[in-house]
Amino acid sequence: MAQQILFENQLHTLKTAAESERNLILLSTHQDAAEKFKLELWHQRQSIVALIRHHLCLPQDAICTVLPRESWLQGGFNICALVNVKTVDLSKQLIFRCPMPHKFAEYHYPGSIDEKVSCEVATYIWMYEHCPDIRIPSLFAFGFTDSTSFVHTRQVSVYAKLCRKAWKWIYRHLHLPILSDYVQDSAAPTVNTAYLLLEHIGPETGEMLSVTWSNYLSDSERRKNLFRGLARIMISLARVPLPHIGSFKFDPRSCTVALSNRPLTCTMAIFEQSGTPRVIPPERFYQSTDSFASDMLTLHDNHLLHDSHAVRDEDDAQERMALRTLLRTVTHFFVLPERRSGPYLLQPTDFHQSNVFVDDKWNITCLIDLEWFCSLPVEMLSVPYWLTGCSIDEVIGEQYESFDEVRREFLASMDEELQKVKVKHDIQMTKVMRDMWDSKGVWYWACIRSLNGWLFIVEDHIIPKFSAIEGLVKDLKQMSLFWQENASYHIKAKVADEERYQVELRSLFKYHKC
């Protein structure tokens, strides 16, 4: 039997690893780093307990315990240590959620972890203020890498609470940035990590949609309930018009929240932590859809240049560079002229089945993981591609027809929900979503959002909009010359990168064999 290595719960032989689109060398490094970070947190468990006891003002006889590492949760960007708290009156479980340092470009761009925490915290605060109809976990406290900590005002004195309530009223009526319900906790014990202390969402609230997804995907009644719930979430998030493209940010000096950060998307974070040079600095936000699209295309271009496993061979390099040139060429077809200067709408950029908790009937009971929410162009509003159980690059042929049917059903649900809600703008959201589908714009913006599916999306959906000629991609390869200056040099360099990558991959398998 061929030797196998486990990469993110998927076994690979050398053959399947060599054929994988993912950079498994980087993934292997990240797996080792995640285990090391878990161990570091475990060694700090007494400090974590002391911090939580302080934040929650637990009585002396309260029991606070960090559960064993085997019970912890690991996502794409965070380690979530589970913590049990028991007092005379209650017993509850908390999440101590810590960003994994290796998943952010902290070494090259100091402040990346704090930026992520600041934007995530700000999204919680903004949603508490503007989306009370969406159930999200309670955020009890949070801290940054410099050990600065903040705690909810429910844990402070009555006088401090009343003062904050009065100041919030003043800020609101003077149209100042949102003053949060969090205050600095200068006496808090320190831990060597940034963190969020969150309510644990357990079975009493529901279970992740991903747990029962494959079982009930064809159940029309459950699907109807899910569509209604997802539509309500999208509408609630998009109810308030926003002045520019960006992300909300928590200001630790004033404890306020404002739309003052770059649009920190999931794809952007993944590219930067893999070595892609930063294109958009944290302080940059956008007043124009065109400039945002241009910079996102440049980010993708930079990733193609700097990812050691970006191409297979010379033909593949030419094709990818040509299609990236084509994407920039057709941008103007997919930007709505009347909306290029806004208003913009709050949208998640990493929305999937594990972010949603549901009851047995698939009524949504909670939304979790509020990282990577951004104010984005209305053109980017779309029906979640995973509603038919396939990846975005698989929405072709029969799957395209199936998705189109589900898309129509979803938009009908959204139309119904829009009748029940008063939004604060004149954007006809479902009309825009239908228009973007008809114009193929939905696929262009999927390329902007996508991590690695863009190549197939361009070939399957964008090129056919302009031409039905079969094999046109081969004829377009000469466009690669216009992607960058000295394109021939870049093609040779990328092929050499791939050859080195395959050598390293074979060495990795040989090392594991030993």
C-alpha positions, 0 to 999 in steps of 0.5 A: 500500500502506498504511503499516506500523509494526513493533511487536514483530515484527508489522507494523501499519497504522494501521487494525490498530493502532487496532483492537489491544487493546495499548497500541501507544504505550507499546510504541513507547516501550519499543522505543526504550528497549530499543534505547537500553539495548542501546547502553548495555550495548554501551558498557560491554562492557569493564566487563562483561568485567572483571566476569566475569573477576573473578567467575569468577577467570579466568586472565590468558590466558583470552579473554572476549568480549561478542558483538555486539549482533545475537546478544543475546537480548531477552525481555519484561523482560530483555536477555541479552548473550552472552559467550564464555569461552575458556581452555586447558581449556574454551570456554563461553558465558554469559548476562549478563542485565540487567533493562530499566529501562523495564520496571519502575516504578523511576522511580515506585517506586525499588527495583523492579529490585532487587526483581525481581532479588532474587526471581529469584535467591531462586527459583534458590537455593530450587530448588537446595535443594528441587528438585534434580530440575529442571535449571535453569541455573547462576547464577554471580553477580549484582548489584544497582543499587547495584553490590553483587555476589554470587558463588557459593562455588565461586569463593572459598577452601577455608576460606570454602567450609567455613565456609559449609557449616558455617553452612548445616548450622546454619541448616538444623537451627535451621530458620532461613531458607535460607543461600545458597551466595553471598557478597558480592564487595566487590572486584568491578568495577562496571557500571551495571546490575543483572544475573545471570551465568548458564550459557547453555543451548545445543543440547547440552542441547536446544532451546526447545519453542517452536522445534518446537511447531507441528511436533509438536503432534499427535505423541502420543508427544512430547506424552506425554513433554512432559506427563510432564515438565511434571507432574514440574516442577509436582509438584516445585515444589509438593512443599513446603507454604508458609505464606503467599502471596508470593515468595522474596526474597534478603536481601543483608545475610545472604545468606539466602532467605525467603518475605518479598516480595509475590507478584511476578507477571508481570501485576503488573510489567506493570501497574506499569511501564505507570503503574498505581498500586501496590496491593501494597507489596513487604513485604506477603504474605498469610495469606488467599486472600480478601485476596490475591484482593481486592487483585489485583482492585483492581490490575486495577481500577486498571489499567482506570482508568489505562490510556489505551487501556483501553476503546473507547467508552462501551458498552465502558467500561460492560461492562468496569466491570460485569464487574469488579464481577461478578468481585468479587461471585463471588469466594467461589464460587471460594475453597476454604473449607478452604484459604483459610488455606493451605498454599500452593504454589510456581507459575510465573506466566509459564510458556510454551513458550520457558521449556522446553528439550526433546530431539528426543523432547520430554523436558524437559531444562531449565527457564529464566527463573525470574522471576515464581515465587510461592507461590500458592493451590492453587486457581491450580494449572492445566493450561497453557492453551497445550497445544492451541496457542491463547490462553486467550481462544480456549478456546471451542467446539471448542477447549474440547473439544480442551483438555478432552481434553488436560487429562484426558490431562495430569492422568492423567500427573500422577496417575502422577507423583504416585505416584512422589513423596512430597509434604510436605502432604495436598493432593490436587493433581489432585483440586483441579485437576479440582474447579476445572475442574468449578466453573469456578474455573479461569476465575476464577483465570485472570482474576486471572492474566490480563493482558488476556484476562479480559473474554472469559473472564468472558463465555465461562465465568463468566457461563454458570455462573450463567445461560444467558440470552443477551445477559445482559451487556447487562443487567448493564451497570447494575452498572457503577454499583457499580464505583466512586463516580462511575462516570459520571465515570470512563466519560466520562474513559475515553472521553476517554482513548481519543480522545486515544490514537487521536490520538496513534496517528495522530501516531505513524504520521504521524511515521514516514511523515516 
